Amino acid sequence: MPTQKLSARFADLIIQAKTIEATKTHHRSEYSSEYDSVDKNQFIGWKVKVKNLLASACAKDSEHYQAFVEAEKPESHRDSWQELQQLKSILMAAQEDYDGGYLDKVRSLVQAELFSDELDQARQLLAASYATPAAVVAGVVLETKLRDMCTAQGLSTGKLDKMNADLAKAGEYSLLVQKRVTAIADVRNSAAHGHPEKFTADDVREMIEYVERFLLDHS
């Protein structure tokens, strides 16, 4: 889901939380302690939607998602009104981090480390005279980066050539870069389709070096 839509979804679910708060009912009984409740069905539906959003925007292994799941667990002496307040505070914290770009920075750091590992693997394969799989690995890194860039800009994802053209058209990089990416993609495609005669080990070496520079230029 594009960044703008996720951001709007955060705002929408906070508004929905306030709507649920408006259903607050105070209960008093001579046989039990006083407590407050909110509409059960609306609250259940809201929790499902928030978890789905947190999984998409933050990931299931994030602090935000884990805190929400933990806070959902039943607690003695806690009514549904109190639970809603706790869960809403987690949602608002996630919204602040997401809109502030903090989550993107964390994801970028993790992704950069993964890309670095994969390019190291490509270098090792090439050093062992496995140019074809090295080209495939480097190509996957490039394609994944392009897909992430498209998602961040709200562009559709698909085949590498289309994403490359769309990103250049959107001004993410120059036509010269687009042509270089196209050349890199040609090497990747030849490797993936079993045509090692169409490229050399030097082509793959240059490919790996260019992909590394591309990642740095667009981090």
URKA-V186765 format. One record per run of one state. SS is the DSSP state (2 for helix, 1 for strand, 0 for the rest). FROM is the first residue (numbers start at 1). TO is the last residue. If there is no record, write none. Layout:
BEGIN
ss=(SS SS)
from=(FROM FROM)
to=(TO TO)
END
This chain:
BEGIN
ss=(0 2 0 1 0 1 0 2 0 2 0 2 0 2 0 2 0 2 0 2 0 2 0 2 0)
from=(1 3 22 25 30 32 38 40 58 63 73 80 100 102 128 131 153 160 170 175 193 196 199 201 218)
to=(2 21 24 29 31 37 39 57 62 72 79 99 101 127 130 152 159 169 174 192 195 198 200 217 219)
END
